[in-house]
Amino acid sequence: MLKTSTVSALLLVAAALTMPSGSAMAKDIVLGASVQLTGPVANTGRYYRDAYQFAIDRINAAGGVKVGNESHKLDLKLYDNQSDVNLSVRQYTQLVSQDKVDFLLGPFASNFALADSAVSEKYRIPMVQGGGASDQIFARKFKYIFGTLAPASNYFGSTVDMMKGVNPAPKSVALLYADDAFDVSVAEGTRSKLQKAGLSLAMDERYSTNATDFNSLLAQIKSKNIDAVLVAGHETEILNFVRQAKSLAVAPKMYSFTVGVPSEDFRKALGKDADYAFGMTAWLPSAELKDRWFGDAAKFASAYKEKFGYDPDYHAASGVADVEALVQAVENAGSTDPQKVRDALSKVKFDSLYGRVAFNENGQIDLPQIVVQVQGDALVAIYGVDGMIKEPKYPMPAWDAR
C-alpha cells in the first residue's frame, strides 16, 4: 500500500503532466502604477485608472502579449496616492521592491511624474507615463522615463499662432500660471513665443497651486484692460477662475486654459459659462487615428463612453498609449528583461489611437496641440498644424451680453 505522501507526490506529477504547456503557462506581465483616485485631482486621476485597465482588458481579450512563442496576459497593480506626492513615491518604491512588478505606468501631473520617475531610474525599471509634460522631467537625462504628452513649454504654441491671425489682434496679454513643475514649464515656453509673435506681455503672474482666490489677479486684468488671458493651471483652479471672472464681470477678448476645456466634466460644471473658452488638446477621437487594439480612436471613444459613462479626453488616450507602448516594446524586444525593454522603448515607432508614438532622445514624444473652443454645447477644433480649421467665436462678449 502506498503511503499518503507517495500518493500525493504521484498526483502532483500527474497534474503537471496534464497541465497545458506553452502560452497558457506563461507568467503574467504585471504593470504597476500609483494614481490619484482621491484628493484634489482625483477627477483627472480616474482617466488613467480607467484607461490603463481598459487597454489591459482589450489586449488580454485579443490574446495578450507575444514574447517569442509564448503569450502573456497583462495584470495591473494599482495604488491610490491620495493626491500626495510623498505617498506616491513610497508606493512606486513598494511596487518595484516588494510587489516586484515588471514595468511601471505613470501617475497624473508633472510634479508627481518628476518625483516618481526617480524611483524608476534608481531601480532601472522602465516607466511610461502620459500624465506629466513638464520639460523638467526629461531634462535630467534619465534613461528609464518615457512620456506620451507633448512638452509643456509648447502647450500654448498653437494658441499664440492663432492669436496672430484673429481680428482684432490682442494688444495685451496676461500670462498666469501655478507654481508647480508643469505650469512653470508652460510659462517659460510661452514667454518667448509671445515675444516672437510680437504680442505684448502686460501681466506675468505666478500663483500658488490649488489657489481658490483669483480676485486680485482678475482686478488687475480689468484695470489694465487686458485683451487676452492665458492661464496655466489645474482644472479646479480654472473652474474657480472662470466663476470669479463672471462674478467680477471681467471679460477680455479671450480666455485660454491649458486644461479643462476638452473635458466633459469641466463643461458640465460651468454650463453656459464655459462658452467661448479656448483650450488645447493633442488628441481628438478621429477615425483617422488607426489602432491595433481598438480599430481607431473614434471606436475607442465610443467603447470607453459605453464602459465608464463619460467621454475620454487626451488624458485617457495618452494612458492607453502608455500601455500600448510597453506592449510594443516587449514584443519588439522578445523579452521582459527591463534593460531590453527600455532599449526597445527608445526605438519604438507605431501608430496608436492617440497618434504616432515615437520617443525622442530625451524620452518624450511631441504631438502638436490643437486649439479647441467651447461653442454652445459643442467642443470645436479651431486651429491646428495646417492653420485655421474653423472660425473662433471672438472676441468674447461681456458676461451680461451673452
Residue pairs with C-beta under 8 A, 6 or more apart in sequence:
2 10
19 25
22 69
22 70
23 64
23 69
23 70
23 71
23 72
26 64
26 67
26 70
26 71
26 72
26 73
27 72
28 72
28 73
28 74
28 75
29 65
29 72
29 73
29 74
29 75
29 102
29 103
29 330
29 336
30 74
30 75
30 76
30 77
30 99
30 100
30 101
30 102
30 103
31 52
31 56
31 74
31 75
31 76
31 77
31 101
31 102
31 103
31 104
31 105
31 323
31 326
32 76
32 77
32 78
32 92
32 95
32 96
32 99
32 101
32 103
32 104
32 105
33 48
33 52
33 76
33 77
33 78
33 79
33 95
33 104
33 105
33 106
33 107
34 78
34 79
34 80
34 81
34 87
34 88
34 91
34 92
34 95
34 107
34 116
35 45
35 48
35 49
35 78
35 79
35 80
35 81
35 107
35 108
35 131
36 42
36 44
36 45
36 80
36 81
36 82
36 83
36 107
36 108
36 109
36 112
37 45
37 46
37 49
37 80
37 81
37 82
38 80
38 82
38 83
39 45
39 81
39 82
39 83
39 84
40 83
40 210
40 234
40 236
41 83
41 108
41 109
41 234
41 235
41 236
42 83
43 235
43 265
44 108
44 109
44 234
44 235
44 259
44 315
45 83
45 107
45 108
47 108
47 312
47 313
47 315
47 316
47 319
48 105
48 106
48 107
48 108
48 130
48 131
48 315
48 316
48 319
49 78
50 304
50 307
50 308
50 316
50 319
51 304
51 312
51 315
51 316
51 317
51 318
51 319
51 320
51 323
52 76
52 78
52 105
52 319
52 320
52 322
52 323
53 76
53 78
54 303
54 304
54 307
54 308
54 320
55 293
55 319
55 320
55 323
55 324
56 74
56 75
56 76
56 323
58 293
58 294
59 65
59 74
59 293
59 323
59 324
59 327
60 73
60 74
62 293
63 71
64 71
64 72
64 73
64 74
65 71
65 72
65 73
65 74
65 327
65 330
65 331
66 72
66 331
67 330
67 331
67 334
67 335
67 336
68 334
72 336
74 323
74 327
76 105
77 95
77 99
77 101
79 91
79 94
79 95
81 87
81 88
81 91
81 107
81 112
85 111
85 112
85 115
88 107
88 112
88 115
88 116
89 115
89 116
89 118
89 119
92 104
92 116
92 119
92 120
93 119
95 101
95 104
96 104
96 119
96 120
96 123
96 125
97 123
101 125
102 125
102 336
102 338
103 125
103 126
103 127
103 128
103 326
103 338
103 341
104 119
104 120
104 125
104 126
104 127
104 128
104 129
105 127
105 128
105 129
105 319
105 322
105 323
105 326
106 112
106 113
106 116
106 117
106 127
106 128
106 129
106 130
106 131
106 132
106 147
106 322
107 113
107 116
107 129
107 131
107 132
108 131
108 132
108 315
109 131
109 132
109 180
109 182
109 234
110 131
110 132
110 133
110 134
110 136
110 137
110 152
110 180
110 181
110 182
110 185
111 132
111 134
111 180
111 181
111 182
112 131
112 132
113 129
113 131
113 132
113 134
113 137
113 145
113 147
114 132
114 134
114 136
114 137
114 181
116 127
116 129
117 127
117 129
117 132
117 137
117 142
117 144
117 145
118 142
119 125
120 126
120 127
120 142
120 144
120 145
121 142
121 143
121 144
121 145
124 144
124 338
124 339
124 342
125 144
125 338
126 144
126 146
126 326
126 329
126 338
126 341
126 342
126 345
127 144
127 145
127 146
128 146
128 147
128 148
128 322
128 323
128 325
128 326
128 345
129 145
129 146
129 147
129 148
129 322
130 147
130 148
130 149
130 315
130 317
130 318
130 319
130 321
130 322
130 354
131 149
131 315
131 318
131 319
132 147
132 149
132 181
132 182
133 147
133 149
133 150
133 151
133 152
133 155
133 182
133 185
134 152
134 181
134 182
134 184
134 185
135 151
135 152
135 153
135 185
135 188
135 189
136 181
136 184
136 185
137 145
137 147
137 181
137 364
138 145
138 147
138 151
138 362
138 363
138 364
139 362
141 362
142 363
143 342
143 363
144 342
145 363
146 325
146 345
146 359
146 363
146 364
147 359
147 363
147 364
147 365
148 318
148 321
148 322
148 325
148 354
148 357
148 365
149 282
149 318
149 364
149 365
150 282
150 364
150 365
150 366
150 367
150 368
150 369
151 185
151 189
151 364
151 366
152 182
152 183
152 185
152 186
152 189
153 185
153 186
153 188
153 189
153 190
154 189
154 366
154 369
155 186
155 189
155 190
155 232
155 258
155 280
155 369
156 186
156 189
156 190
156 193
156 230
156 232
156 256
156 258
156 280
156 369
157 189
157 193
157 369
158 280
158 368
158 369
158 370
158 371
158 383
158 384
158 385
159 230
159 256
159 278
159 280
159 369
159 371
159 383
160 190
160 193
160 194
160 197
160 199
161 197
161 383
162 371
162 382
162 383
162 388
162 392
163 169
163 170
163 173
163 197
163 199
163 228
163 254
164 197
164 198
164 199
165 387
165 388
166 254
166 392
166 394
168 253
168 395
169 199
170 199
170 227
170 228
170 253
170 254
171 200
171 227
172 200
172 202
172 224
172 225
172 226
172 227
172 228
173 194
173 199
173 200
173 201
173 202
173 203
173 226
173 227
173 228
173 229
173 230
174 201
174 202
174 203
174 204
174 205
174 217
174 220
174 221
174 224
174 226
174 228
174 229
174 230
174 252
175 187
175 190
175 191
175 194
175 201
175 203
175 204
175 205
175 230
175 232
176 203
176 205
176 206
176 207
176 217
176 229
176 230
176 231
176 232
176 233
177 183
177 184
177 186
177 187
177 205
177 206
177 207
177 231
177 232
177 233
178 206
178 207
178 208
178 209
178 211
178 232
178 233
178 234
178 237
179 206
179 207
179 208
179 209
180 209
182 232
182 258
183 209
183 232
183 233
183 258
184 206
186 232
186 258
187 204
187 206
187 232
190 230
190 232
191 201
191 204
194 200
194 201
195 201
199 228
202 224
202 226
203 217
203 220
203 221
203 224
203 226
205 217
205 220
207 214
207 217
207 233
207 237
209 233
209 234
209 237
210 234
210 236
210 237
211 233
211 237
211 240
212 237
212 240
213 240
213 244
214 240
214 241
214 244
214 245
215 244
215 248
218 241
218 244
218 245
218 248
218 250
219 248
219 250
220 226
221 229
221 250
221 252
222 248
222 249
222 250
226 252
227 252
227 253
227 254
228 252
228 253
228 254
228 255
228 256
229 252
229 254
229 255
229 256
230 256
231 237
231 238
231 241
231 255
231 256
231 257
231 258
232 257
232 258
233 241
233 257
233 258
233 259
234 259
235 259
235 260
235 263
235 265
235 266
238 257
238 259
238 260
238 266
239 260
239 266
239 269
239 270
241 257
242 255
242 270
242 273
242 274
242 277
243 270
243 273
245 251
245 255
245 399
246 273
246 399
249 398
249 399
249 400
251 396
251 397
251 398
251 399
252 396
253 394
253 395
253 396
254 276
254 278
254 392
254 394
254 395
254 396
255 276
255 277
255 278
255 396
256 277
256 278
256 279
256 280
256 371
257 277
257 278
257 279
258 279
258 280
259 279
260 266
260 277
260 279
261 267
261 274
261 277
261 278
261 279
261 280
261 281
261 372
261 373
261 374
261 379
262 279
262 280
262 281
262 313
262 314
262 372
262 379
263 313
264 310
264 311
264 313
265 310
266 274
267 274
267 374
267 379
270 277
272 402
274 374
275 374
275 375
275 376
275 393
275 402
276 373
276 374
276 375
276 393
276 394
276 396
276 397
277 373
277 374
278 371
278 372
278 373
278 382
278 392
279 371
279 372
279 373
280 369
280 370
280 371
280 372
281 313
281 314
281 369
281 370
281 372
282 314
282 318
282 354
282 355
282 367
282 368
282 369
282 370
283 289
283 297
283 313
283 314
283 317
283 318
283 354
283 355
283 367
284 297
284 370
284 372
284 381
285 297
285 298
285 300
285 301
285 312
285 317
286 296
286 297
286 298
287 296
287 297
287 298
287 299
288 296
288 297
289 296
289 297
289 351
289 352
289 353
289 354
289 355
290 296
290 351
290 353
291 297
291 300
291 324
291 351
291 352
291 353
292 324
292 350
292 351
292 352
293 324
293 353
294 300
294 303
294 320
294 353
296 353
297 317
297 353
297 354
300 312
300 317
300 320
300 353
301 311
301 312
304 311
304 312
304 316
305 311
305 312
314 354
317 353
317 354
318 354
320 352
320 353
320 354
321 352
321 353
321 354
321 355
321 357
324 350
324 352
324 357
325 345
325 348
325 350
325 352
325 357
326 341
326 345
328 344
328 348
328 350
328 357
329 341
329 342
329 344
329 345
329 348
330 336
330 341
330 344
332 344
332 347
332 348
333 340
333 341
333 343
333 344
334 340
335 341
345 359
346 359
346 363
348 357
348 358
348 359
349 356
349 357
349 358
350 356
350 357
350 358
351 357
354 367
355 367
356 365
356 367
357 365
358 365
359 365
360 366
368 384
368 385
370 381
370 382
370 383
370 384
370 389
371 381
371 382
371 383
371 384
371 392
372 379
372 380
372 381
372 382
373 379
373 380
373 382
373 392
373 393
374 380
375 393
380 390
381 389
381 390
382 388
382 389
382 390
382 391
382 392
383 389
383 392
